[in-house]
Amino acid sequence: MDSEKNRLYKKQHYKLSKWKNGKGDTLELASNAELAKHGAFGWRLSIATLSGDSQYSRFNGIDRSQILLQGERVVLSIGDAEPAVKIKLNRYDKVVFSGAEQVSCQLLGCTTAKMFNVMTVANSYTHLLSIHQVSAEMPIVTNCDTLLIFSVSDALQVQISERVTAVQWHEMLKVEQPARQTITLDNRASTDLNRIIIVELFKN
């Protein structure tokens, strides 16, 4: 894709890092760290693979949202107070929390789980994370600054104005200034893989 405002991320663009505790890894999908000073990010999208019960790292000043992308059931315990708030997630459920909070994760009914993760620096960005089951055409209307479309589909087509882009399974399309463009998702050719994750980023 040759537009300066839009970019298609494929699997070879993602960066994998193993956790020091050996209980998982993080696949970084995209961030704006390359545009920020000292490599710090204002926003970051990733997929965390959990291979056992684990404790999340704290990130002060970071807002977080997650979707259980793969796995049967996961329980998050959130907060320093006793008892902690427990949130049960089934596949494709979403949770929102502060990165400053203490969070632990317990896997139920599965040995591994994958979490789609959005992180934004609170004084720089806000975000909205949503997941949609799409089996037809769906227009995207948003006033966000940056839109990211992550495919959990085997046949997603994204039309932006007159250009059509195929976004394969676990590929992601970034659209800058989406309010100035006409965007339509076309997932009519999909089979049972018909979920689309939408991330809207707003500059503060």
C-alpha positions as CSV (number, residue, x, y, z in Angstrom):
1,M,0.0,0.0,0.0
2,D,1.6,3.2,-1.2
3,S,-0.6,5.8,0.6
4,E,1.3,7.8,3.2
5,K,-1.8,7.9,5.4
6,N,-2.6,4.1,5.3
7,R,-0.4,1.1,6.0
8,L,-1.0,-2.6,5.8
9,Y,0.8,-4.6,8.5
10,K,1.7,-8.2,7.7
11,K,3.1,-10.9,9.9
12,Q,6.7,-10.1,8.9
13,H,6.3,-6.6,10.4
14,Y,5.5,-7.8,13.9
15,K,8.1,-8.1,16.6
16,L,8.2,-11.0,19.1
17,S,9.7,-10.8,22.5
18,K,9.8,-13.6,25.2
19,W,8.8,-12.9,28.8
20,K,11.6,-13.2,31.4
21,N,9.4,-15.4,33.6
22,G,9.0,-17.9,30.8
23,K,5.2,-17.8,31.0
24,G,4.5,-16.2,27.7
25,D,5.5,-13.8,25.0
26,T,4.4,-10.5,23.4
27,L,3.9,-10.0,19.7
28,E,4.1,-6.3,19.0
29,L,1.8,-5.4,16.1
30,A,2.4,-1.7,15.8
31,S,3.2,1.4,17.8
32,N,4.1,5.0,17.3
33,A,7.4,4.6,19.2
34,E,9.4,5.4,16.1
35,L,7.8,8.9,16.0
36,A,8.3,9.6,19.7
37,K,11.3,10.8,21.6
38,H,13.6,8.3,23.2
39,G,11.6,5.4,21.7
40,A,8.7,5.8,24.2
41,F,5.3,5.0,22.7
42,G,2.1,7.0,22.8
43,W,0.1,3.9,21.7
44,R,0.9,0.3,21.2
45,L,-1.0,-2.7,19.9
46,S,0.1,-6.3,20.7
47,I,-0.9,-9.9,21.2
48,A,0.2,-11.5,24.4
49,T,0.4,-15.3,24.5
50,L,-0.1,-16.7,28.1
51,S,1.2,-20.2,28.7
52,G,0.1,-20.3,32.4
53,D,-1.2,-18.3,35.3
54,S,0.8,-15.0,35.5
55,Q,1.1,-11.6,37.0
56,Y,0.9,-8.5,34.7
57,S,3.6,-5.9,34.7
58,R,2.4,-2.5,35.9
59,F,2.5,0.5,33.6
60,N,1.8,3.7,35.4
61,G,0.1,6.4,33.3
62,I,-1.1,3.8,30.8
63,D,-4.7,3.0,29.9
64,R,-5.3,-0.6,28.7
65,S,-7.9,-2.6,27.0
66,Q,-7.8,-6.3,26.1
67,I,-9.8,-8.9,24.2
68,L,-9.5,-12.6,24.8
69,L,-8.5,-13.6,21.2
70,Q,-7.9,-17.3,21.8
71,G,-8.7,-19.6,24.8
72,E,-11.8,-20.9,26.5
73,R,-12.0,-18.9,29.8
74,V,-9.7,-16.5,31.6
75,V,-10.1,-14.8,34.9
76,L,-8.4,-11.5,35.6
77,S,-8.0,-10.3,39.2
78,I,-7.7,-6.5,39.2
79,G,-6.7,-4.1,42.0
80,D,-4.7,-3.9,45.2
81,A,-7.6,-4.2,47.5
82,E,-8.7,-7.4,49.1
83,P,-10.6,-9.1,47.6
84,A,-9.5,-8.0,44.1
85,V,-12.1,-7.5,41.4
86,K,-12.4,-10.7,39.4
87,I,-13.5,-10.5,35.8
88,K,-14.3,-13.6,33.8
89,L,-13.6,-13.5,30.1
90,N,-14.9,-15.9,27.5
91,R,-13.5,-15.8,24.0
92,Y,-13.9,-12.4,22.3
93,D,-14.9,-10.7,25.6
94,K,-13.3,-7.3,26.4
95,V,-11.9,-5.8,29.6
96,V,-10.7,-2.2,30.3
97,F,-8.3,-1.3,33.2
98,S,-5.5,1.0,34.3
99,G,-2.0,-0.1,33.7
100,A,-1.1,1.1,37.2
101,E,-3.3,-1.6,38.8
102,Q,-2.1,-4.9,40.0
103,V,-3.5,-7.6,37.6
104,S,-3.1,-11.3,37.7
105,C,-4.4,-13.8,35.1
106,Q,-5.7,-17.3,35.7
107,L,-6.4,-19.7,32.8
108,L,-9.5,-21.9,33.1
109,G,-10.3,-24.7,30.7
110,C,-7.2,-24.0,28.5
111,T,-3.4,-24.3,28.7
112,T,-2.7,-21.3,26.6
113,A,-4.5,-18.0,25.8
114,K,-3.9,-15.1,23.5
115,M,-4.9,-11.5,24.5
116,F,-5.3,-8.7,22.0
117,N,-3.9,-5.7,23.9
118,V,-4.1,-1.9,23.4
119,M,-2.1,0.5,25.5
120,T,-2.2,4.3,25.3
121,V,-0.3,6.9,27.4
122,A,-3.1,8.7,29.3
123,N,-1.9,12.3,28.7
124,S,-1.3,11.7,25.0
125,Y,-4.0,9.4,23.7
126,T,-7.3,7.8,24.5
127,H,-8.6,4.7,22.7
128,L,-11.7,2.7,22.0
129,L,-11.4,-1.1,21.4
130,S,-14.3,-3.1,19.9
131,I,-14.8,-6.4,18.2
132,H,-17.5,-7.1,15.5
133,Q,-18.9,-10.2,13.9
134,V,-19.2,-9.2,10.3
135,S,-20.7,-11.3,7.6
136,A,-21.8,-8.6,5.1
137,E,-20.7,-5.0,4.4
138,M,-20.1,-2.6,7.3
139,P,-19.3,1.1,6.9
140,I,-16.9,2.6,9.4
141,V,-17.8,6.1,10.7
142,T,-15.4,7.6,13.2
143,N,-13.8,10.9,14.2
144,C,-10.7,9.4,15.6
145,D,-7.2,10.4,14.5
146,T,-5.9,6.9,13.7
147,L,-8.0,3.8,12.9
148,L,-6.6,0.3,13.1
149,I,-8.5,-2.7,11.6
150,F,-7.3,-6.1,12.7
151,S,-8.6,-9.1,10.8
152,V,-9.7,-12.3,12.5
153,S,-11.3,-13.2,9.2
154,D,-10.3,-15.3,6.2
155,A,-11.7,-13.0,3.5
156,L,-11.8,-9.4,4.7
157,Q,-11.8,-6.7,2.1
158,V,-11.5,-3.0,3.1
159,Q,-12.6,-0.4,0.7
160,I,-11.2,3.1,1.3
161,S,-12.6,5.6,-1.3
162,E,-11.8,3.8,-4.6
163,R,-9.1,1.5,-3.3
164,V,-9.8,-2.1,-2.1
165,T,-7.3,-3.9,0.2
166,A,-7.4,-7.5,1.2
167,V,-6.6,-7.9,4.9
168,Q,-5.7,-11.5,5.6
169,W,-6.1,-13.4,8.9
170,H,-4.1,-11.5,11.6
171,E,-3.1,-8.8,9.3
172,M,-3.9,-5.2,10.2
173,L,-4.6,-2.0,8.3
174,K,-3.8,1.4,9.7
175,V,-5.8,4.4,8.4
176,E,-4.8,8.0,9.3
177,Q,-7.5,10.7,9.5
178,P,-10.3,8.2,8.7
179,A,-13.0,10.9,9.0
180,R,-11.7,12.3,5.7
181,Q,-12.1,8.9,3.9
182,T,-15.0,6.6,3.1
183,I,-14.3,3.2,4.6
184,T,-16.3,0.0,4.2
185,L,-15.6,-3.5,5.4
186,D,-16.7,-6.3,3.2
187,N,-16.6,-9.7,4.8
188,R,-19.3,-11.4,2.7
189,A,-16.9,-14.1,1.5
190,S,-15.8,-15.2,5.0
191,T,-16.6,-18.6,6.5
192,D,-16.6,-19.1,10.2
193,L,-13.7,-16.7,10.7
194,N,-15.6,-13.5,10.7
195,R,-14.5,-11.3,13.6
196,I,-13.0,-7.9,13.0
197,I,-11.2,-5.9,15.8
198,I,-11.4,-2.1,15.5
199,V,-9.1,0.3,17.5
200,E,-9.8,4.0,17.4
201,L,-7.0,6.3,18.7
202,F,-7.7,9.9,19.7
203,K,-5.0,12.4,20.4
204,N,-5.5,14.4,23.6
